[in-house]
Amino acid sequence: MENAKLFVIDYQLHGDHKSFIVRAETMDNADAWHWASCDAGIGRIGRYGHEKVKKVSRPLAERYGISDVKWRQSG
């Protein structure tokens, strides 16, 4: 993770605002929805950097009450 950056992810969980910071090399909307689901306890984070984990999609995350996911680079 030599090129890792910090990203702030904001989302709503059952109407409550949540926010957290994650370190990653890249970020896009699909990654942000997956990370929000991990923060909410729905998604799974791989144990090792090379372990492939199926990402939680936006429709699945919305079924669990996640909405309004936004992300930006910190700083």
CORWOJO-V163428 format. One record per backbone hydrogen bond with DSSP energy under -0.5 kcal/mol. CO is the residue of the C=O (numbers start at 1). NH is the residue of the N-H. E is the energy in kcal/mol with one decimal. If there is no record, write none. Layout:
BEGIN
co->[CO	CO]
nh->[NH	NH]
e->[E	E]
END
This chain:
BEGIN
co->[1	5	6	7	8	9	10	11	12	12	13	16	18	20	22	22	24	28	29	30	31	32	33	34	35	36	37	37	38	48	57	58	59	60	61	61	62	65	67	70	72]
nh->[4	24	74	22	72	20	70	18	14	67	16	13	11	9	7	24	5	32	33	34	35	36	37	38	39	40	42	43	41	51	61	62	63	64	64	66	65	14	12	10	8]
e->[-1.3	-2.5	-2.8	-2.5	-1.8	-1.8	-2.9	-2.9	-0.5	-2.3	-1.8	-2.6	-2.4	-2.8	-2.7	-0.6	-3.2	-2.5	-2.4	-2.0	-3.0	-2.4	-1.9	-2.0	-2.4	-1.8	-3.0	-1.4	-1.1	-1.4	-2.5	-2.6	-1.4	-0.9	-0.7	-2.1	-1.4	-2.6	-2.9	-2.9	-3.0]
END
